[in-house]
Amino acid sequence: MSVTIFDKILAGEIPCHRVYEDGQVLAFLDIAPLSRGHTLIVPKEAKAHLHELSDDSAAAIGRVLPRLARAVLKASGATAYNVLQNNGKAANQAVMHVHFHIIPRFDNSGLGLTWNAGSLEDADALRMKIVNAMESDSP
């Protein structure tokens, strides 16, 4: 994995507007926000995709994400927000280091989203494939 801007921020080479930090996670304001209060949450473990993270890093994000969402809502005055996390270029991931966005919503500001729903086909076979994959990946 090549060095990303988040790696440089984590190393202290690039400054950020830090809102939270612990041993496993750093959160800071996005410098190109979609709305006021747009915050990024970055694990200190350098992995490009969510499925590559260790259980410990994933748990650390899970512990702090609700607290940060509450803080962003309170500080920004928003009453709604999106949590966004992209994996891979086809999913619009721009920085290849796992990160979550908390994007406060004010009317139509922030994130535009189109949901192109399809239909669920072969549900039982797909369900079993997912169940079997989960069982083979258990710790």
Secondary structure as UniProt FT lines:
FT   HELIX           5..10
FT   TURN            11..12
FT   STRAND          18..21
FT   STRAND          25..29
FT   TURN            36..37
FT   STRAND          39..43
FT   HELIX           50..52
FT   HELIX           55..76
FT   STRAND          80..84
FT   HELIX           89..91
FT   STRAND          100..105
FT   TURN            107..108
FT   HELIX           123..136
//
